[in-house]
């Protein structure tokens, strides 16, 4: 009897008795005891106190003892489970039916809500096996999707196999975050009971978001929220623990400050910070996916201390971007790679410049390149202005210097040119990195540069400011 079988057996027992499955922490306790780990080790892995683990374990031992009709504890758990080992599934189900005070049928253990899959790490994860309930009115319609196999594979691994609680996909405007998330939803939605997409485009309060989520999850029109957003257990958390939910929150940058370093929550929206931490730290089977132009500071902190929080910085397309040109009827294929490099594979920028080439040059790339090898249309300028206007004065100063240099600039030269205090410069450079507006060439961790389109934008913006 291995740990996978033990967890499935224990979960079936609890589900038959309570109608609820074991949460992550309870599974971790049973797994740890089976593998002779101390409670302190479980607490360390799940970023909670040893006392909390002991309290949860005590409740779990009492529940299992009541179900089995004999005392169960940390010391005798393994030997008791081995006695309950059965030779085949039918005998297993028959024996369960005979457990004291359990009113269940064999169908209980083939619940339509869940099946169990082995992750390869001697663990089981519940995965939904029924058609999910969807609230995708705010999700864009799936369109043409350009190959993001690596990204999709990693995100599915994090969410389905590793059961991450909080995943952030971030990157510069137009890079394809929303398109990737739409494809991800289509790919994994059947593994969840509920799938919900909400946009934060209009900067809704956390209270509004929670009300909307809870109303959908509970199918009730009126919901009472906790008066204190820092409260450890909220009604929404209760639903995330009871059900397997996938929630995507788009346009997260709208609740972040402008004119400051990247990732700071706006005044009046600080409760989002506490909520993100709650989602990351409490035990549940759900996942919140955030889409943002920049990485929130709270997420950066949580990522460094909590294994259930992951971030993916989305980069531009490579050769896959040629599909954009084919779809729009561009000619002169040998010139396409030059366009991709100029515009860093940003799908939105490439679509905009492709439309310009069609409008002005009948699809001939070379005709544009002979006049302006890096043409910055007003449409691209507008998109970049939305991000540039969010920068702090320190960040703008660094951007102006990088735009004026042909080659990547070392930190020492930035210090010399800006005459900033080292701490101020370091913070500004790190912040620009969290906005995907600055690059470090591969293998050179101490020098910095801008993408060609960004460099052209900064030069144009500076010229217009002086005019």
N, C-alpha and C positions, 0 to 999 in steps of 0.2 A: 504494500500500500504506500503510494508516494504522496507527496504533499498536495499535488493537484487533486487526487482522489479524496484526500482528507477535506480539503476546502469545499469541494463539490458536495460531499456527504454532509458536512456541517451546514452549508448554505441551504441544502434541501430540507434539513431538519428545521432550521429557523423559518424558512419560507412556509413550510407546512403548518407551523405553529402560529406565526405572526402575519403572514402574507407579505413580509418584507425580506429583502435579501441582505446579506452581510455587507456593511460598508467597507471602504478601504482599510480603515484602522482596525476593525475587527478581523478582517482577513489577515492583516499584517501581524496581529497578536497571535492568531492561531498558527500562522506560518512560522513566526519566530519561536514559539514554544515547541513546535514540532522539530525545529532545527536547533534546539537547545540555546536559543538566544535569551539574553536578559531583557527585562522590560525597558531598561535604560537604552539598550541598542535600538529597540523599536521606536522609542521616544525621539532618539537622535535622528533616525531616518525620516520620521514624519513631522519633525520640527514642532514638537509639543513637549509638555513636561512629563516626567516619569509618573508623577502623581495622577495626571489625567489618564495615562495608559492603564495604570492600576485600577482606576475607577471603572473604566470601560471594560477591562478584563473581568472585574468582579461581577458586573452585570451580565456579561456574556457567559461566565461559568454558571451563574445561577440559572440563566435561561436554558442552557444545555442540560444542566442537571435536572431541571423540571421536565424537560422533554424526554430524556432517557430514563428517568425514574431512578437515578443513582447519582451519588455525589461526584461531580467532575471538577477538577482544578488543574492548576499548572503542573503539579507533580505527576498526576495519573492520566493526563490527557492522551499521551501517545499510546500507553498500554490499553486504555479504554477504547480508543479508536481502532486499534488493531484487533480487538475482540469483536468489533462491529464490522469487520471486513467481510464482504460477501463475494461469492464466486461469480455471479453474473447479475445483470441489470434486473431481470424479473424477480429474482430472489431478494435483491436489494429493495425493490419497491414493496414487495409483500411484507418484508420485515418492518419497513417504515410504518405500514398500516397498523402494525400491532403495538407500536409505541404508545405508552400510557398517555391518555388525554389528547391524542392527536386525531382530529377528525379530518382525514384527507383521503383522496383517491389517488390511484396511480397517475392520473392525469396531472396531479399537482406537480409531479417531478418532471413532467414534460410540458411545463408551463409555456403557453404561447408567447409570453413576454420575454423570455430569456432562453438562450442556450449558452454553453460555456466553451470557450476556446482557450487552448494552451498557448502561452506566449513564448515558450522556449526557455523560460527562466523558472520553471516549476511553479508557475502561478496560473490562476484562472481569472478571466475577466468576463463579466456578464455582458452579452451583446444582444441588442434588441432583435427579435425575430418576427416582429409584426410590422404592418405598415405604420410608419410614424405619423403623428399628428403635426401638421405643418402650419406655420404662420410666416409665410414668405412674401407677403404683399409688398414689402419694401425692398426685396431682393431684385436686382436687375435680371432681366431675362438672359439665359445663357446665350452667348453669341459665338463668334469664331474664336476658338481657343488655340493659342500657340503653345507648342510643346513645353511643358513645365514638369516633366517626369520626375526629376530629382526633387523638386519642391513638394510635389504631391506625395511622393513616397515618404519623405521625411515627416511631413505634417500628419499623414495618416498613421505613421508609426508612433508619433508623439501622442496623438489623440486616442487612437483605438488600442494600441498595444501597451503603451507606457502610461496611459490614462492621465495625461496632464490636465490640470484644472484650468490653467490660464495660458493661452497661446496668443502671441502678438505677431502680426505680419505687418512690417513697416517698410517704408521706402518713399522716395520722392514722388510727387504727383504725376500720374500717368504711367507709372511703371508696371501696373497690372495687378495691384493687390486685390481689388474687388473681383476682377475676372478670375483670378486664382481661387479666391474664396468661394465663388459661385460653383466652379468646377469641383472644388473639394466637397461642398455640400452635396452635389449630385452624386459624388462617388461614395460618401460614407453615411448618408442620411438614414439608410435602412438599419444602421447599427444603433439608432436612438429611438426613444419613445416620442420625444418632442424635438422639433427643430424650429428655431425662431431666428428671424433676421430683423434687426432694428438699425436704423440710421440715426446717428447723433448729429446730423447736419444742422439742425436748428437748436443745438445746445440744450437738450432737455435736462431737467433736474434729475438727480438719481431717484427721487421719489416718484417722478412720472414714469421713468423706465421700470422701476420695480412694480408699480401698479399695473402697467401694461403686461409685464411678464407674468405676474401672479394671476391676473384675470384670465389669461389664456391657459395657464397651467392648471388652475383650479376650476375653470369653467364657471366662475362666479362673477357677478357684476360689481359687487362691493367687497373690498379687501381692506383690512386694517393693518397698517404698517407700524413698526415699532417707532416710538417717538425719538429714540436715540439711535442714530445710524451706526454708532460704534458698538451697539449691543452684539454680544457674541453670536447669538442664534436669532436669525430673522425668519419671517415666514417664507421668503424666497429661498433661503438656504434649506429650509425644511423641504421644499419641493425639489430642489436639486439633489437632496439626499434620498428622497423617496423615489424619484424617477431619473432615468438616464436622459439628460437634456443636452442638446447642442445649441448654443446661443451665439450668434455673430453680431457684433456691434461695429458698424461701419462709421467712418469719419470721426474717429476718436479725437483727432487734433482739434476739433471745435470746442472741446472742454479744456484745452491747454492754453496757456497764456501766450500772447503776442508781446513783442518788445522786451522779452526776458530770455534767458538761456533756455534751451530746449527742454520740454518735458514737464514743466511746472503746471500743476493744476490751476485753473483760473479761480480767482476769488469768488466765493459762493458755491464752488463745486468741490470743496475739499472732501466731502463725504465719499466721493468716488474713490479717493485714495484708500480710505478705510475699507471700502467695499472690495476693492481689488485684493487687498491683503486677506480679507475674510474668505473670499473665493479660493485663494491660493492655499490657505492654511487649514481650513476645516475639511473633514472627511466627506466625500460625496463621489458619485459616479458620473458627474456632468462635466462639461467643458465650455468655457467662455472664450471666444476668439475675437480679438481686437484688431481692427484695421486702422492704421494711422500713418500720416505723413512723417511723424517723428516718434521716437520711443519715449513713452511716459517715464518720468524719473522714478516713480514708484515701481514700475515694472522692471526697470534696470536694477533696482535694489533687490526686489524679490527674486529675480533671475539668479542673482549671485548667491542667494541663501536658501533657495527652495527648489528641489528637483522637479516639482510639479508645475513650474513656470518656465516656459520656453519662448524664445524670440527668433524670428526669421527675417533678416534684412533682405528684401527682394531686390535683385539686380536686374539689369536690362537683358534683353534677348540677344542671342548670338545669331547664328545662321538661320535660326527659326524665323527671324524677322523678315526674311525674304518672302514668306507667305503673304505678308502685308502688301508687298510690291506686286506679287503675282495677282492677288485679288483685285488690285486697283489698276492693273493693266500697264504697269511701267515697262519700258523697254530698256535695252542696253544693260543686260544682267551683270556684266563685269563691273559696272559702276556701283552696284548695290552695296557691296561690302563697305565702300567708302562712306555711303550715307549712314549705314549702321554704326560705323565707328564715330562719325561726327556727332551723331545724336544718341550715342551710348546705348543703342538698342531699346530706347524708351518707346513702347508701343504707341502712346498718344502722340509724342512728338513726330514719330515716323509717319503716322497716319496724316498728321497736319501737313508735313512737308511733301508727302506724296500727293495730296490734293492740290497743293500749290504747283507742283511739277505738271500735273495734268491740266490745270487751269491755264497756265502760262506757256508751257513748252510741249504740250501734246504728249506728255509721258516720257520725254527724252531727258534723262538725268544729266547727261553731259552739258546740255544747254544751260541748265542752272549752275552747274559747277564752274563753267568758264567765266561766269559773271561774279558769282559769290560762292566760294567753296563751303562757307558756313552761313547760310542765309537764316536769319532769325525772324520768322514771320511775326506779325502782330499777335496772332493766336497763341504762338508759343511764348511770346513776350508776356502776354497776359497771364498765362498759367504760371510762369516763373515769378511774376510779380506777386502773386498770391502767397508764395512761400517766402520770397525775399522780404516782404513787408512784415513778416512775423519775427524777423531777426532783431536781436539786441544791437545797440550801437557798437559794442565790442566785436560782435560777429561780423557786422558790415565792414568794419575797419579791416579785419583779417581777409574778408572776401575781396576787397578792393586791391589789397597788396598781392594776393595770389593771382588775380586777374591781370595784373600789370607785368607779371613775370612769365617768361617763355618756358622756363624749366621748373620742375618741382622745387619747392623752397624748404630748406631745413629749418628746424625750430629755432636755431640760433639766429638765423637771418630774420625770421619773423619777430623775434624779440628786439632785434636791432632796429627794424623798420617801424614797428608799432610803438616802441618805447613804453610798452606796458609792463606792469609787474608780472613776473613769471606766473604767479598763481592766476591772475586775470587772463593771461594769454592761454594757459593750459585749459582753463574752464571754457573759454571761447572756442578753442579748437575741438575739444571733446564734444561740445554742444553742436557744432557744425557737423560733426560725424554722426551724431544722433538724428540729424535732419537729412542725412544722405547728401549733403551739399559739398563735402570735401572728401578727397581720396588720398590714400597712401599707396603709392606704387608698390607692386608685389616685391617683397624682399627688402624694402626700405622703410622701416617702421618710423623713422624720425624725419621724413620729408613729406611734404603735402602739396597737393595740386587741385585744380578744378577740372571738371569735365569741360570739353570744348564749348558746348552750348551754354553752360553756366558762365564760362569766362566771357563769351560774347555778350551774354545778357548784362553782366556787371559793367562791362565797358559801355554798352548802350545806355544803361541806366545812369551811369556817372555822367555821360555826355549830355543826356537830357536834363539832368539836375543842374548842370552848369549853364545850359542854354537859357 
